[in-house]
Amino acid sequence: MNQMIKKLIDQKFMTESQAEYLETAISNKDNIIISGHRGHGILPLLATLGTVAQGVGKLKPVRNIENDLNDDSANYYLIGDLKEVDYPSLLLNILSKENVSIITIKDADHSFSVMKLLKDVYASNNEATKTYQLIECTKDENDVKKIAKIVKVVQNNQGKLERTTFV
């Protein structure tokens, strides 16, 4: 197991079964969207999962949209907190590409509906083979940051979203 993930387990941010699930999701090149407030640990989780993804394939951190998204050798894009960017359009553009996956965040500064975005991806290319992992981060009653749940979303051949929750 990745040492950074072990550190998050030790901090009680995630369980061992969640860690194993996420490592498998990255190995499968699933798309990962981490949601929650910045104070709930979404950025450290983004960095950790990015590190894990580096061991699976070519990870490209997106800092400059025009340059970084044209790297055809990348099979994972890490999209953090980009300023002055239309996130829904950016994500739609990337998710509509074949053989490309993302790891990104969804926080209060980036207000869009993930489910609507995924429906728009299907509408743009009728492609229903991608898997999306939606990770919800929160704080518990003792103010401890943690993963509250992970929802796996796939689309059937009609574009209908099918969800499975992993706690």
BAFI-3210 file (N, C-alpha, C; in Angstrom, 3 decimals, decimal comma, padded with zeros to 6 digits):
// residues 167
n [1|2|3|4|5|6|7|8|9|10|11|12|13|14|15|16|17|18|19|20|21|22|23|24|25|26|27|28|29|30|31|32|33|34|35|36|37|38|39|40|41|42|43|44|45|46|47|48|49|50|51|52|53|54|55|56|57|58|59|60|61|62|63|64|65|66|67|68|69|70|71|72|73|74|75|76|77|78|79|80|81|82|83|84|85|86|87|88|89|90|91|92|93|94|95|96|97|98|99|100|101|102|103|104|105|106|107|108|109|110|111|112|113|114|115|116|117|118|119|120|121|122|123|124|125|126|127|128|129|130|131|132|133|134|135|136|137|138|139|140|141|142|143|144|145|146|147|148|149|150|151|152|153|154|155|156|157|158|159|160|161|162|163|164|165|166|167]
n.u [000,845|000,438|002,510|001,642|-001,091|-001,316|-000,658|-002,916|-004,781|-003,789|-004,286|-006,947|-008,485|-009,381|-010,639|-009,044|-010,226|-011,474|-009,174|-007,968|-009,978|-009,902|-007,286|-007,539|-009,459|-007,959|-006,015|-007,642|-008,054|-010,209|-012,334|-012,011|-013,658|-013,385|-015,231|-016,306|-015,764|-012,971|-011,673|-012,085|-010,285|-009,923|-007,931|-005,409|-006,119|-006,485|-003,823|-002,600|-003,924|-003,166|-000,437|-000,527|-001,643|000,445|002,042|000,666|000,244|000,802|000,695|-000,612|-000,306|-002,583|-001,980|-001,744|-004,131|-004,219|-001,720|-001,204|-003,356|-003,032|-001,271|-000,838|000,209|-000,523|-002,512|-003,909|-005,246|-004,531|-006,404|-006,437|-007,048|-007,867|-007,820|-010,231|-011,535|-013,814|-015,116|-017,103|-017,179|-014,491|-014,119|-016,045|-014,953|-012,561|-013,473|-014,936|-013,134|-011,606|-009,935|-008,787|-008,488|-009,520|-008,490|-009,920|-011,277|-014,295|-015,612|-016,957|-016,196|-016,357|-019,020|-021,145|-023,239|-022,461|-023,745|-025,295|-023,207|-022,049|-024,131|-024,115|-021,646|-022,144|-024,109|-022,560|-020,917|-022,008|-020,806|-020,427|-018,643|-016,983|-015,989|-016,896|-015,756|-017,051|-016,039|-016,859|-015,938|-015,774|-016,262|-016,303|-018,305|-016,387|-014,732|-012,961|-011,390|-012,545|-013,270|-016,514|-018,189|-018,068|-019,099|-019,796|-020,231|-021,706|-022,640|-025,429|-026,190|-028,089|-027,471|-028,300|-027,636|-026,124|-025,799|-023,652|-023,078|-020,245|-019,143]
n.v [-001,187|002,254|004,678|007,271|006,949|005,156|006,866|008,526|006,667|006,113|008,584|008,424|009,329|007,821|004,472|001,236|-000,447|001,425|002,647|000,530|000,116|002,572|002,517|000,382|001,485|003,524|001,992|000,840|002,999|004,719|007,614|010,221|012,196|014,436|015,598|018,249|020,498|022,720|022,638|020,078|018,233|017,756|018,620|017,495|014,809|014,807|015,282|012,978|010,872|011,562|011,014|008,246|007,608|008,241|006,025|004,272|005,097|007,625|010,615|013,834|016,900|019,555|022,759|024,815|025,267|025,323|024,290|021,950|020,166|019,200|017,171|014,276|011,913|011,540|009,706|010,164|013,012|015,479|017,681|020,455|023,247|025,415|028,768|031,151|029,595|027,879|025,405|023,275|023,186|022,669|020,142|018,648|018,710|017,246|014,776|013,812|012,776|009,831|007,163|008,707|009,865|011,536|013,136|015,081|018,000|019,022|021,664|024,311|026,576|025,809|025,508|023,268|020,778|017,513|015,210|016,213|017,034|014,541|013,409|015,179|014,550|012,005|012,722|014,148|012,305|009,745|007,702|005,174|003,839|004,641|004,841|006,444|007,716|009,124|010,923|011,749|014,063|014,960|016,325|014,748|014,500|015,063|016,824|015,666|015,105|013,218|010,555|010,384|008,912|006,886|006,997|005,031|005,617|004,686|004,582|003,377|001,884|003,609|005,979|006,454|007,141|004,999|004,235|003,153|002,798|002,950|002,587]
n.w [000,000|-000,719|000,863|001,507|001,501|003,597|005,661|005,725|006,563|009,121|010,277|010,578|008,514|006,429|005,999|006,016|004,155|002,472|001,461|000,027|-001,844|-003,253|-004,270|-006,048|-007,750|-008,922|-010,203|-012,104|-013,626|-013,114|-013,106|-010,789|-008,477|-005,980|-003,353|-001,182|001,594|001,690|004,140|004,923|004,104|001,339|-000,450|000,493|000,044|-002,725|-003,554|-002,541|-003,920|-006,472|-006,348|-006,053|-008,536|-010,231|-010,162|-011,729|-014,333|-016,844|-015,320|-015,542|-014,178|-014,262|-014,944|-016,720|-018,927|-021,790|-022,598|-021,017|-021,396|-023,888|-023,925|-025,188|-024,280|-021,701|-019,406|-017,192|-015,721|-013,371|-011,716|-009,963|-007,938|-010,008|-011,043|-012,200|-014,203|-016,245|-014,806|-015,249|-018,109|-018,711|-017,455|-018,847|-021,408|-021,031|-019,943|-022,031|-023,768|-025,066|-023,359|-021,335|-018,041|-014,986|-011,941|-009,620|-007,871|-006,199|-004,875|-002,758|-004,168|-006,756|-008,210|-009,496|-010,942|-010,481|-011,412|-013,535|-015,167|-015,812|-017,278|-019,406|-020,516|-021,552|-023,413|-025,180|-026,445|-026,444|-025,032|-022,769|-021,123|-019,098|-015,643|-012,673|-009,634|-006,870|-004,228|-001,025|001,319|004,767|008,104|011,275|014,327|016,220|015,024|013,240|010,203|007,415|005,058|004,087|002,397|-000,568|-003,823|-006,494|-009,866|-012,836|-016,301|-018,036|-021,258|-022,238|-021,175|-018,617|-015,244|-012,939|-009,604|-006,966|-003,610|-001,545|001,635]
ca.u [000,000|001,160|002,807|000,792|-002,424|-001,198|-000,676|-004,317|-005,439|-003,327|-004,950|-008,379|-009,161|-010,052|-010,448|-008,192|-011,023|-011,609|-007,867|-007,826|-010,964|-009,414|-006,111|-008,070|-010,108|-006,904|-005,443|-008,610|-008,123|-011,505|-012,342|-012,225|-014,055|-013,364|-016,084|-016,352|-015,198|-011,499|-011,266|-012,417|-009,206|-010,004|-006,667|-004,444|-006,558|-006,169|-002,380|-002,298|-004,399|-002,300|000,804|-000,840|-001,872|001,740|002,557|-000,195|000,355|001,354|-000,147|-000,278|-000,969|-003,048|-001,748|-002,015|-005,096|-003,872|-000,543|-001,230|-004,393|-002,639|-000,275|-001,526|000,779|-001,118|-003,758|-004,565|-005,035|-004,766|-006,926|-006,628|-007,800|-007,536|-008,549|-010,848|-011,753|-015,163|-014,894|-017,950|-016,741|-013,184|-014,301|-016,771|-013,972|-011,625|-014,185|-015,455|-012,046|-011,415|-008,672|-008,270|-009,200|-009,173|-008,635|-010,192|-012,058|-015,575|-015,829|-017,893|-015,734|-016,639|-020,395|-021,756|-023,835|-021,666|-024,628|-025,597|-021,974|-021,891|-025,144|-023,631|-020,558|-022,791|-024,784|-021,572|-020,226|-022,719|-019,841|-020,868|-017,714|-016,176|-016,443|-016,628|-015,771|-017,327|-015,604|-017,375|-015,153|-016,488|-015,720|-017,251|-018,711|-015,176|-013,962|-011,948|-011,616|-012,625|-014,107|-017,842|-018,645|-017,600|-020,188|-019,371|-021,262|-021,504|-023,790|-025,831|-026,131|-029,042|-026,961|-028,844|-026,605|-026,368|-024,925|-023,421|-022,387|-019,250|-018,898]
ca.v [000,000|003,517|005,239|008,442|006,435|004,620|008,018|008,944|005,648|006,364|009,808|008,100|010,017|006,771|003,126|000,417|-000,933|002,552|002,815|-000,541|000,400|003,691|002,071|-000,419|002,418|004,197|000,969|000,675|004,316|005,351|009,055|010,468|013,560|014,563|016,729|018,666|021,799|022,666|022,283|018,672|017,371|017,382|018,879|016,426|013,579|015,007|015,083|011,572|010,041|011,890|010,266|006,844|007,514|008,300|004,667|003,475|005,555|008,977|011,626|015,189|017,954|020,628|024,107|025,690|024,475|025,224|023,445|020,664|019,262|018,695|016,122|013,039|010,749|011,430|008,962|010,698|014,435|015,919|019,033|021,020|024,479|026,379|030,033|031,753|028,551|027,331|024,004|022,312|023,066|022,015|018,727|018,045|018,551|016,153|013,512|013,361|012,123|008,405|006,731|009,733|009,936|012,686|013,206|016,500|018,368|019,723|022,349|025,439|027,529|025,239|025,035|022,638|019,492|016,408|014,312|016,869|016,965|013,183|013,252|015,958|013,778|010,973|013,382|014,644|011,254|008,467|006,735|004,785|002,849|005,186|004,708|007,642|007,535|010,394|010,777|012,840|014,286|015,731|016,240|014,105|015,303|015,429|017,700|014,859|015,015|011,827|010,221|009,980|007,826|006,843|006,559|004,620|005,956|004,228|004,870|002,266|002,229|004,687|007,175|006,579|006,977|003,958|004,531|002,161|003,469|002,215|003,402]
ca.w [000,000|-000,805|002,187|001,764|001,842|004,956|006,573|005,852|007,394|010,493|010,749|010,615|007,418|005,665|006,514|005,164|003,017|001,546|000,814|-000,961|-002,890|-004,057|-005,031|-007,146|-008,681|-009,679|-011,093|-013,193|-014,283|-012,908|-012,893|-009,367|-008,126|-004,525|-003,002|000,214|001,944|001,729|005,494|005,175|003,638|-000,078|-001,156|000,783|-000,621|-004,135|-003,705|-002,263|-005,029|-007,600|-006,162|-006,357|-009,987|-010,915|-010,248|-012,600|-015,713|-016,973|-014,695|-015,960|-013,411|-015,131|-014,413|-017,853|-019,698|-023,206|-022,802|-020,317|-021,897|-025,204|-023,725|-025,569|-023,612|-020,368|-019,301|-015,994|-015,495|-011,997|-011,828|-008,629|-007,782|-011,051|-010,901|-013,377|-015,199|-016,294|-014,445|-015,969|-019,515|-018,690|-017,149|-019,974|-022,485|-020,710|-019,752|-023,318|-024,500|-024,789|-022,754|-020,436|-016,769|-014,164|-010,491|-009,418|-006,701|-006,334|-003,602|-002,826|-005,175|-008,073|-008,082|-010,655|-010,623|-011,016|-012,155|-014,810|-015,954|-016,344|-018,331|-020,551|-021,136|-022,365|-024,539|-026,143|-027,200|-026,290|-024,514|-021,432|-020,575|-018,010|-014,266|-011,878|-008,190|-006,203|-002,845|-000,200|002,533|005,768|009,456|012,171|015,481|016,964|014,139|012,559|008,758|006,972|003,902|004,558|001,527|-001,945|-004,690|-007,834|-010,845|-014,210|-017,149|-018,891|-022,682|-022,528|-020,515|-017,264|-014,213|-011,948|-008,462|-005,928|-002,507|-000,776|002,821]
c.u [000,883|001,323|001,949|-000,634|-002,405|-001,268|-002,115|-005,132|-005,076|-003,987|-006,463|-009,177|-009,934|-009,787|-009,529|-008,965|-011,273|-010,311|-007,669|-008,764|-010,445|-008,164|-006,545|-008,719|-009,069|-006,236|-006,334|-008,769|-009,532|-011,318|-012,712|-012,531|-014,204|-014,180|-016,041|-015,764|-013,680|-010,975|-011,551|-011,405|-009,214|-008,671|-005,582|-004,824|-006,261|-004,685|-002,000|-002,717|-003,613|-000,991|000,595|-000,987|-000,566|002,347|001,792|-000,011|000,983|000,345|000,330|-001,028|-001,354|-002,881|-002,077|-002,882|-004,662|-002,703|-000,727|-002,252|-004,088|-001,550|-000,956|-000,959|000,171|-002,368|-004,505|-004,228|-005,390|-005,166|-007,257|-007,473|-007,347|-008,410|-009,101|-011,020|-013,209|-015,037|-015,800|-017,509|-015,408|-013,338|-015,052|-015,817|-013,057|-012,349|-014,770|-014,397|-011,966|-010,047|-008,006|-009,133|-008,733|-009,230|-008,795|-011,004|-013,356|-015,835|-016,768|-017,485|-016,025|-018,045|-020,923|-022,317|-023,016|-022,545|-025,018|-024,383|-021,819|-022,926|-024,717|-022,489|-021,154|-023,452|-023,787|-020,947|-020,884|-021,814|-020,189|-019,924|-016,903|-016,841|-016,002|-016,730|-015,951|-017,039|-016,081|-016,572|-015,927|-015,701|-016,767|-017,543|-017,524|-014,229|-012,811|-012,330|-011,641|-013,416|-015,432|-018,375|-018,018|-018,760|-019,610|-020,525|-020,817|-022,762|-024,138|-025,843|-027,144|-028,605|-027,497|-027,729|-027,035|-025,339|-024,864|-022,596|-021,479|-018,912|-017,546]
c.v [001,241|004,132|006,462|008,017|005,859|005,741|008,499|007,936|005,881|007,599|009,626|008,857|009,020|005,427|002,359|-000,100|000,193|002,762|001,773|-000,311|001,492|003,314|001,226|000,478|003,137|003,213|000,737|001,945|004,913|006,862|009,303|011,940|013,603|015,792|017,000|020,047|021,649|022,256|020,838|017,711|017,012|017,590|017,864|015,092|013,654|014,729|013,616|010,681|010,332|011,133|008,785|006,664|007,572|006,909|003,790|003,835|006,935|009,973|012,996|016,177|019,095|021,957|025,151|024,882|024,280|024,282|022,038|019,686|018,712|017,639|014,776|011,796|010,545|010,560|009,300|012,179|014,745|017,390|019,536|022,269|025,509|027,614|030,474|030,769|028,105|025,820|023,032|022,107|022,339|020,514|018,006|017,765|017,353|014,814|012,964|012,654|010,642|008,182|007,788|009,757|011,156|012,351|014,692|016,729|019,041|020,347|023,523|026,469|027,064|024,645|024,548|021,306|018,387|015,496|014,920|016,817|015,584|012,886|013,999|015,242|012,714|011,590|013,837|013,537|009,874|007,350|006,428|003,776|003,360|004,956|005,939|007,282|008,921|010,206|011,990|012,913|015,202|015,714|015,571|015,020|015,736|016,292|016,974|014,750|013,551|011,708|009,710|008,821|007,976|006,289|006,262|004,893|005,427|004,601|003,631|002,743|003,288|005,997|007,383|006,285|005,920|004,119|003,357|002,838|002,496|003,083|003,101]
c.w [000,000|000,588|002,511|002,113|003,256|005,992|006,787|006,665|008,858|011,104|010,866|009,554|006,562|006,328|005,562|003,950|002,002|000,775|-000,278|-002,141|-003,820|-004,853|-006,229|-008,195|-009,533|-010,635|-012,308|-014,026|-014,254|-012,776|-011,433|-009,150|-006,608|-004,148|-001,504|000,384|002,001|003,103|005,860|004,575|002,173|-000,809|-000,797|000,119|-002,114|-004,391|-003,515|-003,430|-006,304|-007,536|-006,487|-007,873|-010,774|-011,080|-011,220|-014,068|-015,737|-016,434|-015,141|-015,071|-014,355|-014,409|-015,474|-018,817|-021,142|-023,461|-022,238|-020,867|-023,281|-025,116|-023,979|-024,904|-022,222|-020,423|-018,011|-015,909|-014,046|-012,074|-010,436|-008,676|-008,808|-010,888|-012,253|-014,536|-015,108|-016,076|-015,194|-017,417|-019,609|-018,468|-018,266|-021,123|-022,229|-020,633|-021,050|-024,156|-024,114|-024,161|-021,888|-019,192|-015,994|-012,689|-010,217|-008,154|-007,110|-004,972|-003,804|-003,874|-006,597|-008,042|-009,438|-010,189|-011,291|-011,864|-013,508|-015,726|-016,586|-017,431|-019,594|-021,272|-022,046|-023,598|-025,608|-026,984|-027,140|-025,773|-023,057|-020,785|-019,390|-016,659|-013,500|-010,401|-007,568|-004,717|-002,061|001,091|003,477|007,074|010,330|013,367|016,352|016,134|013,436|011,078|008,351|005,679|004,451|003,731|000,155|-002,774|-006,070|-008,783|-012,208|-014,987|-017,948|-020,336|-023,106|-021,856|-019,119|-016,257|-013,204|-010,848|-007,492|-004,845|-001,785|000,428|003,414]
res [m|n|q|m|i|k|k|l|i|d|q|k|f|m|t|e|s|q|a|e|y|l|e|t|a|i|s|n|k|d|n|i|i|i|s|g|h|r|g|h|g|i|l|p|l|l|a|t|l|g|t|v|a|q|g|v|g|k|l|k|p|v|r|n|i|e|n|d|l|n|d|d|s|a|n|y|y|l|i|g|d|l|k|e|v|d|y|p|s|l|l|l|n|i|l|s|k|e|n|v|s|i|i|t|i|k|d|a|d|h|s|f|s|v|m|k|l|l|k|d|v|y|a|s|n|n|e|a|t|k|t|y|q|l|i|e|c|t|k|d|e|n|d|v|k|k|i|a|k|i|v|k|v|v|q|n|n|q|g|k|l|e|r|t|t|f|v]
***
